[in-house]
Amino acid sequence: MATVGHMELSPQAVGDRNIQELVSSCNKDGMESLRNGQDKAAFEQFKYAEAILLANHMNEDNTALLAVTCNNLGCYYKKTGKFHGALSYLRRALKMEAELNADEVTLAGTHLNLCAILSKVEKHTKAVQHALCALELMSNVVASRSNATVEEYTVLA
């Protein structure tokens, strides 16, 4: 058993945490690569993260990371003009986020990504539906908090 602070962790818990750290790092590095125009490197990071998560799918804690990875893959496919791939990954992400009761800002961001892609493929009615979902989610966030963050206002804008 490994010891962290005053807690002893089982080998499984240590392994799970290492997996989560590795996947988080892959997603972070992938998004940085995507921002820097290194699309191939970004894709490799995201697919590696996805493969790790799918190989370790027994752990429910990994579902949130899989949702992030799917969202990032959706952004990759959107940037590279592969809109049907983007839609597939973003729909998977939204489904997982809804099942996990993700926060409204996360859900709104995914709805807006879907909106943008649906508009690109000229599915404007569906795009508007996702835009309205995002607007409703963010309006609720802003209305319920007296101290909404800049990020929350940015999503709303």
C-alpha angles and dihedrals in degrees: 000000000000121000123221113182103315095332126095114217126203118236087253092055091048090048092049092051091048090051091049092049092048093048092046090051091049091051093046093048091044093054090047090052091048091052090050094051094252094132098164092052090047092051092050092051093049094046091048090052090048092049092051091050095046091049089052099038094134090085113082090201087071094062092083090051090048089053090052091047092049090049090051092048088051089054090048093052091045091053092048093049096248094131099169091054089048091051092050094052095042092050089052090049093049092049092051093044091052091048090050092048089237118194119277095249092057092047092047091051091053091047089052092049089052090047092054094050095044088053090051090055090046096249090134098160091056090042091056090049091056092045090053091049090053092047092050092048093049094043088056091049094050093043093050096049129060089196106047113173127243088249090056092050090047092055090047092051 
